[in-house]
Amino acid sequence: MYIIFDLLKKDNTPMNIASLKMDGCNYLGSMYQNNVVGRLFKRLKSVSNLPAGCPVLKGIQYEIRNYTFNSDEFPPGAPQSKWQMRVKMLKRSELAADISLEGAVVYNT
């Protein structure tokens, strides 16, 4: 699995924050642990049909619907920003899924 996390600057150009490559099956099995990512995925599981581990079944359309991030799912002091995340899942070096997410951190003052 290859993940790219970008913040969008005011002119909407991306600024890369992280690029990660990891074993997707190991990650799926550990993503529900008690950490920031684990809390996020526990809530995502309630509004999606995402798999909790491998194998990820072929021919299934996985969806996340009506999800809003909570403030505790971001690191403390996260700046107000727009962001994009792209996840590419590879199976034996062949693209199996290409996922794009967009969001924003907005503080109501």
Secondary structure, DSSP 8 states (H G I E B T S, - for coil): -EEEEEEE-TTS-EEEEEEEE--HHHHHHHTTSSSHHHHHHHHHHHTB---SSS---TT----B-S----GGGS-TT--SEEEEEEEEEEETTEEEEEEEEEEEE----
